[in-house]
């Protein structure tokens, strides 16, 4: 059994690294000579800033939390005999970033025995720092968050996204989107799942659904939503992390619409 961490102190440490990495990301946003490559498909991008961000975060974690396992988007799993695992998306919204769009975020979650106990999502351009410790609520720049209280789908502004294999896999969210967009006030597609979930926690979005996410896309955001009084439902098991997030009433309404 490892020594139990003081999560308040851990959070203070993680704030330091996300603010520093976020500043570097802002500095390089819109750079004309940015190195960009593709990964799983031609629309699944990685930039040199994704890689530099991840390297900086991992180096920081290895210095202050040696022996912890790390699951990161670009470098995969570095496993150790530890109860703790860090789950990292160093730059969520890479396509936006590569295009010069200022909608992207850093997402870091800490899991203890596979349960997420700490979450940080930082959107550098708008300087929004979302944080949560399990059982202690969710916060935006130190202010307590609560999910939206709406109870009718037609009053809701929702968020969603589409998987990288949208052109080749039939379960690509187009069917769900084409139905739900007619049932809600509006649906937005920002292109950064961690930030979408943070916005649900803040009540900026009334709800969110997406399919075929990876653990680093959603781990921190899920805790933010739950600690803000919301609910997260996994709605299918065959497409990675496929989730609905909202207050319990809207969560159920979205479940009903997805089943149609």
N, C-alpha and C positions, 0 to 999 in steps of 0.2 A: 504494500500500500504506500503510495507516494504522499508526501506532505501536501495537505490541502492548500490551494492557492488563496491568497487574499485578492478576490476579484476586483475590488475597488482599486487596489494598487496596480493590478494587471491592466485595467482599463486606462489608467493614467499613462502607463507606458505605451499602450497601443495608440492612444491619441497622438503622442509625439511622433511616431513613425508615419501615421497616415497624413498628418499635417505636412511633414517634410516631403513625403513622396508626392502628395497632392500639389505642392508648390512646384516641384520639378515637372509634373504633368502640365500644369498651367503654362509654365515657361516655354514648353515645346509644342503647345497646341497651335496648329496652323502652320507649322514649319514646312517649307516647300520640299526639303530634301529628306523627309521622314522615310525611313526604311520600312516597307510593308511587305508581308508575305501572306500566303494562304495556308490553311491547315486541312480540316476534314473535307471541305468543299471550296469551290471558288469564291463563295461569299463569306467564308469563315476566316476572318483576318487576324493577323497578329502583327503588331508594330514593335519597333525597337524599344519604344517606351513601355509597352506591356512587359517586355523582358527585363528592362532596367528596373522597373517598379518592383517586379517580383523578386529580383535578386536583392534589392535593398531591403525589402520586407523580410525575406528569409534570413539574410545576414543579421538583421536586428533580432529576430526571434531566436536564432541560434546563439546569439550573445547573451540574451537575458533569460531565455527559457531553454537551456541546453537539455537535450534528451527528449524533448517533446517531438511527437510525430508531426509532420507537415504534409497537407494535401493542397497542392497549388495548381492552378489551371495550366500553366505552361510547362512545369517540370514534373507534375504528377506527385506520387506519394513517396515521401521519405519516412520510412517506418522505424520506430524505436519501441522498446519495451516500456511504453508509457501509457498511463490512463488518459493523457491529454493529446488532442490532435487539433492543430490549427488548420482552418479551411479558408483558402485565400483566392480571391479574384482580384488581381492587382490593378486591372483596368476594365471594369464592366461597362460595355458600350464602345468596344474597339472600333466598330464601323463608323460610329459618330466621330470618334476621336480622329480617325484617319481622314475623315472628310472635313475636319475643322469645326464640327458641331460641338457646342460646349455642354452636351448632356452626357455625362459619364460619371463613374463613381469607383471608389476603392471599397472592397467588401472583405471584411475579416471576421471570422467566427472562431470561437474556442469551444471545443467539445470535450466533455469529460465522460468517459465510458459511453461514447456515441451520442450523448445528450448535449445539445448546444446550451452553454451556460453564459456566454458573453458574445455580444455582437457590436460591430462598428461598421457603419456605411458612411463614407465621406464623399460628398459631391464638391470638388474643389472650386469650380468656377463660381458657384452660388454660395460657397462657404457654408454648406449645411452639413453638420456633423451629427449623425444619428447614432445613439448608443443605447445599449440595454444590457443589464445583468439579470439573469433569471430570477424571478420573484421580486424584482425591485423596480419594475416599470421601464418604459421606453422614453427617450428624451431626444429633443432636437436642440442643439446648442444650449443644453442645460434646462430647457423647458419641457415639462411633462407632456407626453403625447397621449391622444385618445383617437381611436378609429372613428370614422364618421357614423352618425346615428340614423341615417336615412333607412327607410323600410320598404320603399317602392323602387323597383328596378328602373322604371321610366324616369325617376328623378336623379339617377346615378350617372356620374362620369367615371368610366371604367378604363383600365389599362390592360393591354395584352401584348403579345409578341408572337413571332413565328420561328419555327426551327430552321436550322441551317440546311436541312435536307428537304426544304419545302417543295423543291422541284421534282423530287424523286420518290418521296414517301407519301402514301395516301392520307395518313393521319398527320395532317400538316396545319391544322387549326383553321383552315379556310372555311370549312363547314360550320364550325362553332361560331366563328367571327360573323359570317354572313347572316346567321340567325340572331345572335345576341345584339348586333349593332342596330337592329330594328326594335329592340326591346328596351334599350337604354337611352338616356339623354344624349350621350356621346361615348365614343370609344377612342382612346388615344394609344399611340404606339411609339413610345420614346426610344426603344432600342437598348434599354439597360435594366435588366430584371431586378437587380438588387435595389436600384433607385426606385423602380415601380413599387416594390414592396415597402420601402421606406416611406414613400408617399401615401400608401394605404395606412401605415401606422400613424402618419400625421393627419389623416383625414383629407389630404389633398386629392387623392383618388378615393372613391367610394368602394371600389373593389377591383380585383385583378384576377386574371386567369392566364395560364400559359402551360405549354406542354414541352416535354423533352429537354428540360433544363438539366444542368449538371449540379452536383452538390455545392460547388463554390458560387454558383449563381444565386442560390436560394437560402443557404444555411443562416446567414446573418439576418436577412430580411424576414425570414419566418419568425425568428425570435422577436424581432422588433414588432411585428404585427401582433403576436400573441401577448407580449408585454404591454401593448397599447389597448388591450381588451378585445382584440379581434380573434378570428378563427382561421385556421389554415386546413384545408381538406385536400387530400390526395385523390384525384378523380379517375386516374387510370394507372395501371401498373406496367403496361407494355411500352411506355414511351418516357423513359428516364424519370426525372422529377416533374410530375404534372400536377399542378396545384391551383386551387382557388383560394383567394384571401379576401376577407371583408369582415364586417360585423356578422354575427351568427345569422341574422335574418337574410341579409343580402347574399351571404355564402350559400344558404339553402336555395334562394331564388336562382342563383347562378347554376347550382347543381341541377335543378329542375330543367333549366334551359339547355344545358349541355347534354342532358339525357334525351332531348327531343330529336 
